[in-house]
Amino acid sequence: MCLGVPGRVTETYTEHDVLMGRVDFGGVAKRVCLEHVPDVQIGEYVIVHVGFALSKIDEHEAQQVFAFLEAMDDLEELRREEASSAASVSDL
């Protein structure tokens, strides 16, 4: 089973002719491909799976999923990944 995680789009930009963005997952920001949701606007929520936004969702639904993941403590995995990424970048 695959899990898509909701996130809020905080920035959009084009990289090598591909629509990309910065997406916030409850305090953890990641770079995400937005090509499958070309009409997404800053502030909207998307479902992301392995770095690709697959669809837009409304804020209420996103908050419900965040609450569920927080209750399961699954957001901690995203936070660990972010800390690990930051450490490896600072080593460069």
PyMOL CGO cylinders between C-alpha atoms (Angstrom):
from pymol import cmd
from pymol.cgo import CYLINDER

trace = [
    CYLINDER, 0.00, 0.00, 0.00, 1.28, 3.47, -0.85, 0.3, 1, 1, 1, 1, 1, 1,
    CYLINDER, 1.28, 3.47, -0.85, 0.77, 6.46, 1.40, 0.3, 1, 1, 1, 1, 1, 1,
    CYLINDER, 0.77, 6.46, 1.40, 0.37, 9.99, 0.14, 0.3, 1, 1, 1, 1, 1, 1,
    CYLINDER, 0.37, 9.99, 0.14, 0.99, 12.72, 2.68, 0.3, 1, 1, 1, 1, 1, 1,
    CYLINDER, 0.99, 12.72, 2.68, -0.72, 16.13, 2.53, 0.3, 1, 1, 1, 1, 1, 1,
    CYLINDER, -0.72, 16.13, 2.53, 1.36, 19.26, 2.41, 0.3, 1, 1, 1, 1, 1, 1,
    CYLINDER, 1.36, 19.26, 2.41, 0.83, 22.99, 1.90, 0.3, 1, 1, 1, 1, 1, 1,
    CYLINDER, 0.83, 22.99, 1.90, 2.50, 24.58, -1.11, 0.3, 1, 1, 1, 1, 1, 1,
    CYLINDER, 2.50, 24.58, -1.11, 4.66, 27.49, 0.04, 0.3, 1, 1, 1, 1, 1, 1,
    CYLINDER, 4.66, 27.49, 0.04, 6.58, 28.23, -3.17, 0.3, 1, 1, 1, 1, 1, 1,
    CYLINDER, 6.58, 28.23, -3.17, 6.42, 27.34, -6.87, 0.3, 1, 1, 1, 1, 1, 1,
    CYLINDER, 6.42, 27.34, -6.87, 9.16, 27.58, -9.47, 0.3, 1, 1, 1, 1, 1, 1,
    CYLINDER, 9.16, 27.58, -9.47, 10.32, 26.00, -12.71, 0.3, 1, 1, 1, 1, 1, 1,
    CYLINDER, 10.32, 26.00, -12.71, 13.44, 23.89, -12.82, 0.3, 1, 1, 1, 1, 1, 1,
    CYLINDER, 13.44, 23.89, -12.82, 14.60, 22.45, -16.17, 0.3, 1, 1, 1, 1, 1, 1,
    CYLINDER, 14.60, 22.45, -16.17, 11.11, 23.16, -17.61, 0.3, 1, 1, 1, 1, 1, 1,
    CYLINDER, 11.11, 23.16, -17.61, 9.47, 21.17, -14.78, 0.3, 1, 1, 1, 1, 1, 1,
    CYLINDER, 9.47, 21.17, -14.78, 7.02, 22.78, -12.33, 0.3, 1, 1, 1, 1, 1, 1,
    CYLINDER, 7.02, 22.78, -12.33, 8.45, 22.35, -8.85, 0.3, 1, 1, 1, 1, 1, 1,
    CYLINDER, 8.45, 22.35, -8.85, 7.61, 23.68, -5.43, 0.3, 1, 1, 1, 1, 1, 1,
    CYLINDER, 7.61, 23.68, -5.43, 8.41, 23.81, -1.77, 0.3, 1, 1, 1, 1, 1, 1,
    CYLINDER, 8.41, 23.81, -1.77, 5.78, 21.98, 0.27, 0.3, 1, 1, 1, 1, 1, 1,
    CYLINDER, 5.78, 21.98, 0.27, 5.37, 22.17, 4.05, 0.3, 1, 1, 1, 1, 1, 1,
    CYLINDER, 5.37, 22.17, 4.05, 4.39, 18.98, 5.86, 0.3, 1, 1, 1, 1, 1, 1,
    CYLINDER, 4.39, 18.98, 5.86, 3.46, 20.28, 9.30, 0.3, 1, 1, 1, 1, 1, 1,
    CYLINDER, 3.46, 20.28, 9.30, 6.76, 22.07, 9.86, 0.3, 1, 1, 1, 1, 1, 1,
    CYLINDER, 6.76, 22.07, 9.86, 8.96, 20.00, 7.55, 0.3, 1, 1, 1, 1, 1, 1,
    CYLINDER, 8.96, 20.00, 7.55, 9.56, 21.51, 4.10, 0.3, 1, 1, 1, 1, 1, 1,
    CYLINDER, 9.56, 21.51, 4.10, 10.46, 19.39, 1.07, 0.3, 1, 1, 1, 1, 1, 1,
    CYLINDER, 10.46, 19.39, 1.07, 11.09, 20.01, -2.63, 0.3, 1, 1, 1, 1, 1, 1,
    CYLINDER, 11.09, 20.01, -2.63, 8.24, 18.46, -4.66, 0.3, 1, 1, 1, 1, 1, 1,
    CYLINDER, 8.24, 18.46, -4.66, 7.41, 18.01, -8.34, 0.3, 1, 1, 1, 1, 1, 1,
    CYLINDER, 7.41, 18.01, -8.34, 4.10, 19.77, -9.10, 0.3, 1, 1, 1, 1, 1, 1,
    CYLINDER, 4.10, 19.77, -9.10, 3.72, 18.74, -12.76, 0.3, 1, 1, 1, 1, 1, 1,
    CYLINDER, 3.72, 18.74, -12.76, 0.61, 16.61, -12.01, 0.3, 1, 1, 1, 1, 1, 1,
    CYLINDER, 0.61, 16.61, -12.01, -1.15, 19.62, -10.43, 0.3, 1, 1, 1, 1, 1, 1,
    CYLINDER, -1.15, 19.62, -10.43, -0.16, 22.49, -12.76, 0.3, 1, 1, 1, 1, 1, 1,
    CYLINDER, -0.16, 22.49, -12.76, -2.95, 24.78, -11.52, 0.3, 1, 1, 1, 1, 1, 1,
    CYLINDER, -2.95, 24.78, -11.52, -1.92, 24.59, -7.85, 0.3, 1, 1, 1, 1, 1, 1,
    CYLINDER, -1.92, 24.59, -7.85, -1.51, 27.92, -6.07, 0.3, 1, 1, 1, 1, 1, 1,
    CYLINDER, -1.51, 27.92, -6.07, 0.64, 28.92, -3.11, 0.3, 1, 1, 1, 1, 1, 1,
    CYLINDER, 0.64, 28.92, -3.11, -1.30, 28.14, 0.06, 0.3, 1, 1, 1, 1, 1, 1,
    CYLINDER, -1.30, 28.14, 0.06, -3.19, 25.18, -1.39, 0.3, 1, 1, 1, 1, 1, 1,
    CYLINDER, -3.19, 25.18, -1.39, -2.74, 21.61, -0.18, 0.3, 1, 1, 1, 1, 1, 1,
    CYLINDER, -2.74, 21.61, -0.18, -1.57, 18.64, -2.23, 0.3, 1, 1, 1, 1, 1, 1,
    CYLINDER, -1.57, 18.64, -2.23, -1.17, 14.91, -1.64, 0.3, 1, 1, 1, 1, 1, 1,
    CYLINDER, -1.17, 14.91, -1.64, 2.49, 13.96, -2.14, 0.3, 1, 1, 1, 1, 1, 1,
    CYLINDER, 2.49, 13.96, -2.14, 3.93, 10.50, -2.76, 0.3, 1, 1, 1, 1, 1, 1,
    CYLINDER, 3.93, 10.50, -2.76, 7.69, 9.95, -3.26, 0.3, 1, 1, 1, 1, 1, 1,
    CYLINDER, 7.69, 9.95, -3.26, 8.30, 13.60, -4.13, 0.3, 1, 1, 1, 1, 1, 1,
    CYLINDER, 8.30, 13.60, -4.13, 5.41, 14.03, -6.59, 0.3, 1, 1, 1, 1, 1, 1,
    CYLINDER, 5.41, 14.03, -6.59, 2.21, 15.96, -5.86, 0.3, 1, 1, 1, 1, 1, 1,
    CYLINDER, 2.21, 15.96, -5.86, -0.56, 13.74, -7.20, 0.3, 1, 1, 1, 1, 1, 1,
    CYLINDER, -0.56, 13.74, -7.20, -3.68, 15.79, -6.47, 0.3, 1, 1, 1, 1, 1, 1,
    CYLINDER, -3.68, 15.79, -6.47, -5.00, 18.83, -4.63, 0.3, 1, 1, 1, 1, 1, 1,
    CYLINDER, -5.00, 18.83, -4.63, -7.07, 18.50, -1.47, 0.3, 1, 1, 1, 1, 1, 1,
    CYLINDER, -7.07, 18.50, -1.47, -8.86, 21.02, 0.72, 0.3, 1, 1, 1, 1, 1, 1,
    CYLINDER, -8.86, 21.02, 0.72, -7.37, 22.34, 3.95, 0.3, 1, 1, 1, 1, 1, 1,
    CYLINDER, -7.37, 22.34, 3.95, -9.89, 20.56, 6.19, 0.3, 1, 1, 1, 1, 1, 1,
    CYLINDER, -9.89, 20.56, 6.19, -9.02, 17.16, 4.75, 0.3, 1, 1, 1, 1, 1, 1,
    CYLINDER, -9.02, 17.16, 4.75, -5.29, 17.91, 5.03, 0.3, 1, 1, 1, 1, 1, 1,
    CYLINDER, -5.29, 17.91, 5.03, -5.67, 18.87, 8.70, 0.3, 1, 1, 1, 1, 1, 1,
    CYLINDER, -5.67, 18.87, 8.70, -7.53, 15.63, 9.41, 0.3, 1, 1, 1, 1, 1, 1,
    CYLINDER, -7.53, 15.63, 9.41, -4.69, 13.60, 7.91, 0.3, 1, 1, 1, 1, 1, 1,
    CYLINDER, -4.69, 13.60, 7.91, -2.08, 15.64, 9.85, 0.3, 1, 1, 1, 1, 1, 1,
    CYLINDER, -2.08, 15.64, 9.85, -3.97, 14.93, 13.09, 0.3, 1, 1, 1, 1, 1, 1,
    CYLINDER, -3.97, 14.93, 13.09, -4.11, 11.22, 12.28, 0.3, 1, 1, 1, 1, 1, 1,
    CYLINDER, -4.11, 11.22, 12.28, -0.37, 11.06, 11.44, 0.3, 1, 1, 1, 1, 1, 1,
    CYLINDER, -0.37, 11.06, 11.44, 0.50, 13.05, 14.56, 0.3, 1, 1, 1, 1, 1, 1,
    CYLINDER, 0.50, 13.05, 14.56, -1.51, 10.61, 16.67, 0.3, 1, 1, 1, 1, 1, 1,
    CYLINDER, -1.51, 10.61, 16.67, 0.41, 7.75, 15.09, 0.3, 1, 1, 1, 1, 1, 1,
    CYLINDER, 0.41, 7.75, 15.09, 3.72, 9.69, 15.54, 0.3, 1, 1, 1, 1, 1, 1,
    CYLINDER, 3.72, 9.69, 15.54, 4.47, 9.23, 11.82, 0.3, 1, 1, 1, 1, 1, 1,
    CYLINDER, 4.47, 9.23, 11.82, 5.41, 12.89, 11.34, 0.3, 1, 1, 1, 1, 1, 1,
    CYLINDER, 5.41, 12.89, 11.34, 8.54, 12.17, 13.37, 0.3, 1, 1, 1, 1, 1, 1,
    CYLINDER, 8.54, 12.17, 13.37, 9.93, 10.18, 10.41, 0.3, 1, 1, 1, 1, 1, 1,
    CYLINDER, 9.93, 10.18, 10.41, 9.65, 13.27, 8.18, 0.3, 1, 1, 1, 1, 1, 1,
    CYLINDER, 9.65, 13.27, 8.18, 11.39, 15.37, 10.81, 0.3, 1, 1, 1, 1, 1, 1,
    CYLINDER, 11.39, 15.37, 10.81, 14.27, 12.88, 11.08, 0.3, 1, 1, 1, 1, 1, 1,
    CYLINDER, 14.27, 12.88, 11.08, 14.67, 12.88, 7.29, 0.3, 1, 1, 1, 1, 1, 1,
    CYLINDER, 14.67, 12.88, 7.29, 14.78, 16.70, 7.26, 0.3, 1, 1, 1, 1, 1, 1,
    CYLINDER, 14.78, 16.70, 7.26, 17.43, 16.78, 10.00, 0.3, 1, 1, 1, 1, 1, 1,
    CYLINDER, 17.43, 16.78, 10.00, 19.48, 14.17, 8.18, 0.3, 1, 1, 1, 1, 1, 1,
    CYLINDER, 19.48, 14.17, 8.18, 19.26, 16.11, 4.90, 0.3, 1, 1, 1, 1, 1, 1,
    CYLINDER, 19.26, 16.11, 4.90, 20.26, 19.36, 6.60, 0.3, 1, 1, 1, 1, 1, 1,
    CYLINDER, 20.26, 19.36, 6.60, 23.27, 17.69, 8.23, 0.3, 1, 1, 1, 1, 1, 1,
    CYLINDER, 23.27, 17.69, 8.23, 24.50, 16.21, 4.95, 0.3, 1, 1, 1, 1, 1, 1,
    CYLINDER, 24.50, 16.21, 4.95, 24.14, 19.56, 3.15, 0.3, 1, 1, 1, 1, 1, 1,
    CYLINDER, 24.14, 19.56, 3.15, 26.09, 21.38, 5.86, 0.3, 1, 1, 1, 1, 1, 1,
    CYLINDER, 26.09, 21.38, 5.86, 28.90, 18.83, 5.47, 0.3, 1, 1, 1, 1, 1, 1,
    CYLINDER, 28.90, 18.83, 5.47, 29.49, 19.99, 1.88, 0.3, 1, 1, 1, 1, 1, 1,
]
cmd.load_cgo(trace, "trace")
